């Protein structure tokens, strides 16, 4: 299966997480039924992922995946994966910057010398 298996796992998880993102868009609070689906129902989620993978396996591999499909899907994976990494780096740097400001303000408010050392 090799490289095709990696692409099938990528496609399976992509489909699952896009469906979950669409399902949980515009949630107002955690008491809604869609939020309970997001936070629970783990057995059914894993079962859905396994069935989706098996379905894609028999639909793509058994029917003979063409090299064109794999090449196109490889580029889609490369581009989307790179965008995901850059987005996460941006979020992480913003979080670290805000956290540093919060700690600096806490050190300024501290009345003790040990508080300044700690912060």
Buried (B, 14 or more C-beta within 10 A) or exposed (E): EEEBEEBBEBBBEBBBEEEBEEEBEEEEEEEEEBBEBBEEEEEEBEEBBEEBBEEBBEEBEEEEBEEEEBEEBBEBBEEEEEEEEEEEEEEEEEEEEEEEEEEEEEEEEBEEEEEEEEB
